[in-house]
Amino acid sequence: MTKPIKVALAGAGAFGIKHLDGIKNIAGVEVISLVGRELDKTREVAAKYGIAHVSTDLADSLALPEVDAVILCTPTQMHAAQAIACLQAGKHVQVEIPLSDSLTDAQAVVDLQQQTGLVAMCGHTRRFNPSHQWVNKKIAAGEFAIQQMDVQTYFFRRSNMNALGQARSWTDHLLWHHAAHTVDLFAYQCGSPVVQANAIQGPIHPQLGIAMDMSIQLKAENGAICTLSLSFNNDGPLGTFFRYIGNTGTYLARYDDLFNGKEEKIDVSAVDVSLNGIELQDREFFAAIRDGREPNASVVQVLPCYRVLHELEQQLARP
């Protein structure tokens, strides 16, 4: 019998719960430690999922010798430093998107992963959503080539709230978080690096200190283009919507659902073992640990995305 992979999960909020729900469906994996900012709330979540060890300090979990791997669902600003701490403690690590909010920090995580040889993966979930996997398989089979992607990432967050509508202790970011999904997916689906990138942004929010609206243009080396619109000001519908325009058709991806250009739903149920992108992402992480291999969405594979984000940030900072 294969030894169970024992996991510590840091971040007991909206996304941490999504991971806990996904891991319930994965055999041979056990979450044994939960880290959260507020002890009482973290204990409540731990009790629901049968997790014995609870702490407000990641270091407590890293000190547990039985912990094999860590999943980080913590605020963006903590991701790189915590990923480095996990690797230094000898733990495999999956850090939720984004890997960092600077290229320097992203590179530091990659450098340490290369030194340790441990599995280090970033939660670029769009690579795993069945809808995008379906398109990827069609591309790999030579049946579809992307000519343009048109993407809308829209939320209504004029105050600092999380995905559950609860107050956040940190500030989200359109560029370093939400644009990262599309910048990475575009290059991944095209099988071609981004060679040109442009961005403009709207006014900076006086309290949150971030742009609430942004527009990004990308061009891949193979000639494909992408237009990405992002907003925290959009009062519905909410979410991210992808339009793939290609040489043999048009496809609309909405999270794990896929439609053709005539709004006819495409059955993606046979693409993978689950329709849950987060669960599939976690399955890849644990499979890579067991197999001793590099996972899809490894920190090495996603680093080019953060180079593009850095370039866009430099553009936006110019007067």
Secondary structure, 3 states (H helix, E strand, C coil): CCCCEEEEEECCCHHHHHHHHHHCCCCCEEEEEEECCCHHHHHHHHHHHCCCEEECCHHHHHCCCCCCEEEECCCHHHHHHHHHHHHHCCCEEEEECCCCCCHHHHHHHHHHHHHHCCCEEEECHHHCCHHHHHHHHHHHCCCCCEEEEEEEEECECCCCECCCCCECCCCCCHHHHHHHHHHHHHHHHHCCCEEEEEEEECCECCCCCCECEEEEEEEECCCCEEEEEEECECCCCCEEEEEEEECCCEEEEECCEEEECCCCEECCCCCCCCCCHHHHHHHHHHHHHHHCCCCCCEHHHHHHHHHHHHHHHHHHHCC
